[in-house]
């Protein structure tokens, strides 16, 4: 079992969300032969029941980014050939999600089994009007990194799942302190052990499972989604 670690924002968190080279990151992991990508992400809660410190194993996303490359098939000279219309009805790997949820329950960690993540461009936080709009749209949590990471992982045929850690209530909740860097870091520091514990327990369990059919199905989906130019 080979495990690769990657800090998407750089080791000292020097790369802004919009400037993360998501394509390079996913491409590098694919070239290293990674079959699974398990990510952690800080997020704001858009729901009363998702409290700061809670873990959410997200299953859907809403994309509010505007300037990020989302495909390896963009027609550039060094890109993959064709156009890929990858299906995203189920963006995250359900089997990998089940492992994370099961592990969290066994560890006694409060975990929400599903949730819709809305990804914004950043680096600023939302206005109150935006935060309330996202709630009306059905989003449960908000961050700046899930998209296009999950989309690119799907194109790469890699099982992708996310452990989202709620750090605040964004800015929609009345009589609650609005999100700030200090508050996010404080909650992350207090709860980082939860995500670490889940990953440390989930990785050997994933390694012990047979993923042959899952990975082949993902590969087939990608192949069927690519329209090659006619000569």
Secondary structure, DSSP 8 states (H G I E B T S, - for coil): -------TTTTTT-S-GGG--HHHHHHHHHHTT--EEEEEEEEEE-STTS-TT-EEE--EEEEE--S----S-SS-TTS-SSEE----TT-S-HHHHHHHHHHHHHTT--EES--EEEEE--SS---HHHHHHHHHHT--EEESSHHHHHHHHHHTT-EEEEEEEEEE-TTTSTTS----HHHHHHHHHHHHHHHHHHHHHHHHHHHTS--HHHHHHHHHHHHHHEE----
